[in-house]
């Protein structure tokens, strides 16, 4: 019942589910939203927050792993990746 952006992402989810079932990872979540910049207002206009949505987030060896399945890295993704890693002090694993 889940929809994925690509076959590669669906295949990765299947592998992660196996790791979850075998106890290698825990707390598997999909499409997890991280705020990079909160909403704000300027000159009476509301500006929406800037978000990064990770494909998968899980725990391995007691540490949070943030994973993004990438085929091509857009300029927007590259900027969001840098902001995420700076703010959250966590490297994004690209698979």
C-alpha positions in Angstrom: 0.0 0.0 0.0 3.0 2.4 0.0 3.9 4.5 -3.0 7.6 5.3 -3.8 9.2 7.9 -6.0 11.2 5.2 -7.8 11.8 1.5 -8.1 15.2 2.0 -6.5 13.5 3.6 -3.4 11.0 0.7 -3.2 13.8 -1.9 -3.4 15.7 -0.1 -0.6 12.6 -0.1 1.6 12.3 -3.8 1.1 15.9 -4.3 2.2 15.4 -2.0 5.2 12.3 -4.0 6.2 14.4 -7.1 6.3 17.0 -5.4 8.4 14.2 -4.3 10.7 12.8 -7.8 11.0 16.2 -9.2 11.8 16.9 -6.6 14.5 19.8 -5.0 12.7 18.0 -1.7 12.7 15.0 -0.3 14.7 12.5 2.6 14.5 12.2 2.6 10.7 10.2 5.6 9.4 9.5 6.8 5.8 9.3 10.3 4.5 10.4 12.1 7.7 10.2 15.9 7.6 13.0 18.0 9.1 12.6 21.8 9.4 15.6 23.7 8.0 14.1 27.1 8.6 10.9 27.9 10.4 8.0 30.0 9.0 8.5 33.7 9.3 6.8 36.9 8.4 8.4 39.9 6.5 6.6 43.1 5.5 3.3 41.5 6.5 3.8 38.5 4.3 4.0 35.0 5.6 6.8 32.8 4.3 6.6 29.1 4.6 9.2 27.0 6.4 12.0 25.4 4.4 11.9 21.6 4.9 14.0 18.6 4.0 12.1 15.3 3.7 14.3 12.2 4.2 13.3 9.0 2.4 14.1 6.9 5.5 15.1 7.4 9.1 16.1 4.5 11.4 18.3 3.6 14.3 21.4 1.5 13.8 23.9 0.8 16.6 22.1 3.3 18.8 22.5 6.2 16.3 20.0 7.9 14.0 20.6 7.2 10.3 19.0 9.6 7.8 19.0 8.1 4.3 18.1 9.5 0.9 17.8 7.3 -2.2 19.4 9.4 -5.0 19.6 8.9 -8.7 20.6 12.5 -9.4 21.4 15.3 -7.0 19.7 18.6 -7.9 21.1 21.9 -6.8 18.2 22.3 -4.4 19.0 18.9 -2.8 22.6 19.9 -2.4 21.7 23.1 -0.5 19.2 21.3 1.7 21.7 18.6 2.4 24.3 21.1 3.6 21.7 22.9 5.7 20.5 19.7 7.2 23.9 18.4 8.1 24.9 21.8 9.6 21.7 22.1 11.7 21.3 18.4 12.8 25.0 17.4 12.9 24.1 14.2 11.1 25.4 13.1 7.7 22.8 12.0 5.1 23.5 8.5 3.8 22.9 8.5 0.1 22.1 5.2 -1.4 
